């Protein structure tokens, strides 16, 4: 997760994506939520595990399918990819 998010942020920096700060804040919220839940999961908390799965699934459906598309469109419009 950390590798993907940091590489994505580096790519957005490289292309000069104007909404990078907003996007980075969304990543930071995701990181904090997952790391907080991970502490409980490591202690064997099944509720935290289910919550992390649900949160990650929602992230995939919403963030990746919608928010990430914005920087892809930006890069294509600028002829960067």
Order of alpha helices (4+ residues) and beta strands (2+ residues): alpha-alpha-alpha-alpha
